[in-house]
Amino acid sequence: MDKTVFSMALLRIVSGSIELTAALVMLKFNEVQKALAVNSMLALVGPIVLLTTTTIGLSGLADKLSPVKFIWVTVGVSCLLIGIFKK
Protein backbone atom coordinates (compact mmCIF):
# COMPACT_ATOMS: atom_id res chain seq x y z
CA MET A 1 0.00 0.00 0.00
CA ASP A 2 1.26 3.44 -0.92
CA LYS A 3 2.23 5.40 2.20
CA THR A 4 1.08 8.70 0.73
CA VAL A 5 -2.39 7.39 -0.11
CA PHE A 6 -2.63 5.69 3.28
CA SER A 7 -1.71 8.94 5.07
CA MET A 8 -4.24 10.94 3.09
CA ALA A 9 -7.00 8.39 3.71
CA LEU A 10 -6.17 8.13 7.41
CA LEU A 11 -6.36 11.91 7.77
CA ARG A 12 -9.77 11.92 6.06
CA ILE A 13 -10.96 9.14 8.38
CA VAL A 14 -9.86 11.18 11.41
CA SER A 15 -11.57 14.26 9.95
CA GLY A 16 -14.78 12.31 9.37
CA SER A 17 -14.64 10.97 12.92
CA ILE A 18 -14.32 14.51 14.25
CA GLU A 19 -17.36 15.54 12.18
CA LEU A 20 -19.44 12.62 13.45
CA THR A 21 -18.40 13.29 17.03
CA ALA A 22 -19.38 16.93 16.64
CA ALA A 23 -22.80 15.90 15.32
CA LEU A 24 -23.33 13.63 18.32
CA VAL A 25 -22.26 16.41 20.69
CA MET A 26 -24.78 18.74 19.03
CA LEU A 27 -27.52 16.17 19.52
CA LYS A 28 -26.50 15.61 23.14
CA PHE A 29 -26.57 19.33 24.01
CA ASN A 30 -29.83 19.84 22.10
CA GLU A 31 -29.42 23.65 22.18
CA VAL A 32 -29.04 25.87 19.14
CA GLN A 33 -26.40 28.11 20.73
CA LYS A 34 -24.19 25.19 21.74
CA ALA A 35 -24.68 23.44 18.40
CA LEU A 36 -23.65 26.64 16.63
CA ALA A 37 -20.53 26.89 18.81
CA VAL A 38 -19.57 23.29 17.98
CA ASN A 39 -20.20 23.98 14.30
CA SER A 40 -17.96 27.07 14.42
CA MET A 41 -15.10 25.01 15.83
CA LEU A 42 -15.48 22.66 12.87
CA ALA A 43 -14.88 25.57 10.51
CA LEU A 44 -11.17 25.25 11.33
CA VAL A 45 -10.99 21.50 10.78
CA GLY A 46 -12.01 21.53 7.10
CA PRO A 47 -9.35 23.90 5.76
CA ILE A 48 -6.63 22.34 7.92
CA VAL A 49 -7.48 18.87 6.61
CA LEU A 50 -7.64 20.20 3.04
CA LEU A 51 -4.21 21.81 3.33
CA THR A 52 -2.65 18.81 5.03
CA THR A 53 -4.00 16.20 2.61
CA THR A 54 -3.06 18.38 -0.37
CA THR A 55 0.45 18.86 1.01
CA ILE A 56 0.84 15.11 1.56
CA GLY A 57 -0.45 14.41 -1.95
CA LEU A 58 1.80 16.99 -3.56
CA SER A 59 4.82 15.69 -1.70
CA GLY A 60 4.00 12.24 -3.07
CA LEU A 61 3.77 13.66 -6.60
CA ALA A 62 6.66 16.13 -6.36
CA ASP A 63 8.94 14.06 -8.57
CA LYS A 64 6.17 13.47 -11.16
CA LEU A 65 4.74 17.01 -11.48
CA SER A 66 6.28 19.60 -13.75
CA PRO A 67 7.01 22.95 -12.09
CA VAL A 68 4.20 24.61 -14.08
CA LYS A 69 1.62 22.03 -12.93
CA PHE A 70 2.86 22.37 -9.36
CA ILE A 71 2.31 26.14 -9.57
CA TRP A 72 -1.22 25.64 -10.97
CA VAL A 73 -2.12 23.30 -8.12
CA THR A 74 -0.73 25.78 -5.59
CA VAL A 75 -2.74 28.62 -7.19
CA GLY A 76 -5.88 26.46 -7.10
CA VAL A 77 -5.48 25.62 -3.41
CA SER A 78 -4.77 29.29 -2.67
CA CYS A 79 -8.00 30.30 -4.44
CA LEU A 80 -9.93 27.76 -2.34
CA LEU A 81 -8.47 29.15 0.87
CA ILE A 82 -9.18 32.73 -0.14
CA GLY A 83 -12.77 31.72 -0.90
CA ILE A 84 -13.10 30.02 2.48
CA PHE A 85 -11.52 32.71 4.65
CA LYS A 86 -12.39 35.92 2.78
CA LYS A 87 -15.17 37.87 4.47
Sequence and secondary structure as in RCSB ss.txt:
>XXXX:A:sequence
MDKTVFSMALLRIVSGSIELTAALVMLKFNEVQKALAVNSMLALVGPIVLLTTTTIGLSGLADKLSPVKFIWVTV
GVSCLLIGIFKK
>XXXX:A:secstr
  HHHHHHHHHHHHHHHHHHHHHHHHHHH  HHHHHHHHHHHHHHHHHHHHHHHHHHHHHHTTTS HHHHHHHHH
HHHHHHHHHH  
